Amino acid sequence: MRQNRAEGRDLRDLDVVFVDDVRQDQAIMRSILTGARVGRVRGFSNARDAHHAMLVEPPDVVVTDFEMPLADGLTLVRSMRDPRSGPLIAVPVILVAAAPTRSVLERAITLGVHHVIAKPVSPAAVIRRLESVLHDRRRFVYDEANSHFVLEDHDRLLAGQRQRWQDLLAGVRAFPTRREAASPPKVEEVGADELAAEPVEAKQKSRVLGFSAGPRHETAEGATGQRLERTA
């Protein structure tokens, strides 16, 4: 078992790597992290350069965009969880995604991502997730079936996430819109943005899609069990 590399640290002592291919988004994330007084901030525009740099100097936390050319954010995480990656195995990851669909969330869980934040991000959302990682006591364990390291409670999180999707879809179907009546969404294609047409109460519930973290969840339910952040 491997301890979360950032556990027990202070924001001012953290070395955070962020990866995003969009220059404007890079600037936003750098501003958020430096504004939070993170000790060291390193930015990269692609997964390959980030991985090479991290093998030389392992960071404490990684914040990566999902959609990038050549290799997406979860491909980067998969390379980090490889047993040959040494210290990177236990580096916590926060994934940022414009469209956190069921497929993205489930892949993130199986690769040991701590949190998923929906774009556009806010400083409060990023800082809240960083602070959560610092207190997350879950360990990384080796998954023999997939030959990489995962968070120790990933099976429970995955089962819970699938049940939440089923419950959410049941709620959507209870209030069909004209578009939904004409072509019901497939489970694999339903993401947070695609649920915008549902009633207000159901819509509020649909925000609970992110990952729940740690033994004590902030809200029940995100892919890591915590509330999926979507802020203007």
C-alpha positions in Angstrom: 0.0 0.0 0.0 1.2 3.5 -0.8 0.3 6.6 1.2 -1.1 9.6 -0.7 1.9 11.7 -1.4 0.2 15.0 -0.4 -1.4 13.7 2.9 -0.7 16.0 5.8 1.0 18.7 3.8 0.3 22.4 3.8 -0.6 24.3 0.6 2.5 26.5 1.0 4.7 23.4 0.9 3.0 21.7 -2.1 4.6 21.2 -5.5 1.6 21.1 -7.9 1.8 20.2 -11.6 -1.0 21.3 -13.9 -1.5 20.2 -17.5 -3.6 21.9 -20.1 -3.2 22.4 -23.8 -5.2 25.6 -23.9 -3.0 28.6 -23.1 -5.9 30.7 -21.6 -6.8 27.8 -19.3 -3.2 27.4 -18.3 -3.1 31.1 -17.2 -6.3 30.7 -15.2 -5.1 27.6 -13.4 -1.7 29.2 -12.6 -3.4 32.3 -11.3 -5.7 30.1 -9.0 -2.8 28.1 -7.7 -0.4 31.0 -7.1 -3.3 32.9 -5.5 -3.8 30.1 -3.1 -0.1 30.4 -2.2 0.8 27.0 -3.4 4.5 26.6 -2.8 5.6 25.6 -6.3 3.5 25.6 -9.5 4.6 23.9 -12.7 2.6 24.0 -15.9 2.7 21.8 -19.0 0.8 21.9 -22.3 0.8 18.1 -22.9 0.8 14.8 -21.1 4.1 13.6 -22.5 6.2 16.5 -21.3 4.4 16.5 -17.9 5.1 12.8 -17.4 8.8 13.1 -18.3 9.3 16.1 -16.0 7.4 14.3 -13.1 9.6 11.2 -13.4 12.6 13.5 -12.7 10.9 15.6 -10.0 7.7 14.0 -8.7 5.1 16.6 -7.6 2.7 16.3 -4.6 -0.5 16.9 -6.6 -1.4 16.9 -10.3 -4.3 18.9 -11.8 -4.9 17.9 -15.4 -7.3 18.7 -18.1 -9.1 15.7 -19.6 -9.4 16.6 -23.3 -6.0 17.1 -24.8 -4.5 16.1 -28.2 -2.2 13.0 -28.5 -2.8 11.8 -24.9 -5.7 12.8 -22.7 -5.6 13.4 -19.0 -6.6 9.9 -18.0 -3.9 8.5 -20.2 -1.5 10.5 -18.2 -3.0 9.2 -15.0 -2.7 5.6 -16.3 1.0 6.1 -16.9 1.4 7.5 -13.4 -0.3 4.4 -11.8 2.1 2.0 -13.6 4.2 0.1 -11.1 7.3 1.3 -13.0 6.5 5.0 -12.3 7.9 4.9 -8.7 6.7 7.8 -6.6 4.1 8.9 -9.2 2.0 5.9 -8.2 0.8 7.7 -5.1 0.5 11.3 -6.4 -3.1 12.4 -6.1 -4.8 13.7 -9.2 -7.6 16.2 -9.8 -9.2 15.9 -13.2 -10.8 18.9 -14.9 -13.3 18.0 -17.6 -15.7 20.1 -19.8 -18.0 17.1 -20.2 -17.7 14.7 -17.3 -19.8 11.9 -18.7 -20.4 8.5 -17.1 -17.6 7.0 -19.1 -15.1 9.7 -18.0 -16.1 9.3 -14.3 -15.9 5.6 -14.3 -12.5 5.6 -16.0 -11.3 8.2 -13.4 -12.4 6.0 -10.6 -10.6 2.9 -12.0 -7.4 4.9 -12.3 -7.4 6.3 -8.8 -8.3 10.0 -9.5 -9.3 11.8 -6.3 -11.6 14.4 -7.7 -13.3 15.6 -10.9 -14.1 19.3 -11.4 -16.4 20.4 -14.3 -15.4 23.4 -16.4 -15.5 26.3 -16.1 -13.6 26.1 -12.8 -13.6 28.6 -10.0 -10.8 29.3 -7.5 -13.0 28.1 -4.6 -13.6 24.7 -6.3 -9.9 24.1 -7.0 -8.7 25.1 -3.6 -11.5 23.1 -1.9 -10.4 20.0 -3.7 -6.7 20.6 -3.0 -7.4 20.9 0.7 -9.5 17.8 0.6 -6.6 15.8 -0.9 -4.3 16.9 1.9 -6.6 15.2 4.4 -7.4 12.1 2.3 -6.1 9.0 4.2 -6.9 6.5 1.5 -4.0 4.4 0.3 -3.1 3.2 -3.2 -3.1 -0.5 -3.7 -2.0 -2.7 -6.6 -4.8 -3.9 -8.8 -3.6 -7.2 -10.3 -6.4 -7.5 -12.8 -5.5 -4.3 -14.5 -1.8 -4.2 -13.6 -1.8 -0.7 -12.1 -2.3 1.1 -8.7 -5.7 2.3 -7.6 -7.3 3.9 -4.6 -8.2 1.2 -2.0 -11.9 1.9 -2.1 -12.3 2.1 -5.9 -14.7 -0.9 -6.1 -17.1 0.7 -3.6 -16.9 4.0 -5.4 -17.5 2.4 -8.8 -20.5 0.5 -7.6 -21.9 3.6 -5.9 -21.4 5.7 -9.0 -23.2 3.2 -11.2 -26.1 3.2 -8.9 -26.3 7.0 -8.8 -26.4 7.0 -12.6 -29.2 4.5 -12.6 -31.1 6.6 -10.0 -30.5 9.8 -12.0 -31.7 8.3 -15.2 -34.8 7.0 -13.5 -35.5 10.6 -12.3 -34.9 12.0 -15.8 -37.3 9.5 -17.4 -40.0 10.4 -14.8 -40.1 13.9 -16.3 -39.5 13.4 -20.1 -39.0 16.5 -22.2 -40.1 16.5 -25.9 -36.6 15.8 -27.0 -36.2 13.0 -24.5 -39.5 11.5 -25.5 -38.4 11.5 -29.1 -34.9 10.0 -28.5 -34.2 8.7 -24.9 -30.5 9.2 -24.0 -28.3 6.2 -23.8 -26.7 5.7 -20.3 -23.2 5.9 -21.7 -23.9 9.3 -23.4 -25.5 11.1 -20.4 -23.3 13.8 -18.9 -23.9 16.7 -16.5 -24.6 19.1 -19.4 -27.1 16.8 -21.0 -29.4 16.8 -17.9 -30.1 20.6 -18.1 -33.7 20.0 -19.3 -34.8 18.2 -16.2 -37.0 19.8 -13.5 -35.3 22.0 -10.9 -35.3 19.6 -8.0 -33.9 16.8 -10.2 -31.5 19.1 -11.8 -30.0 20.0 -8.4 -29.6 16.3 -7.6 -27.8 15.8 -10.9 -24.9 18.0 -9.8 -23.9 15.2 -7.4 -21.8 13.4 -9.9 -18.2 14.0 -8.9 -15.9 11.6 -7.0 -16.3 11.0 -3.4 -13.2 11.2 -1.5 -12.0 9.8 1.7 -13.6 8.0 4.5 -15.7 11.0 5.3 -17.5 12.5 2.3 -18.2 16.2 2.1 -21.5 15.5 0.4 -22.2 12.0 -0.6 -21.4 11.7 -4.0 -19.1 12.4 -6.5 -17.2 10.0 -8.7 -14.8 10.2 -6.0 -18.0 10.6 -4.0 -18.0 14.4 -3.6 -20.2 16.9 -5.3 -19.2 17.7 -8.8 -18.2 21.3 -9.0 -19.7 23.4 -11.8 -19.1 27.1 -11.4 -19.2 30.2 -13.5 
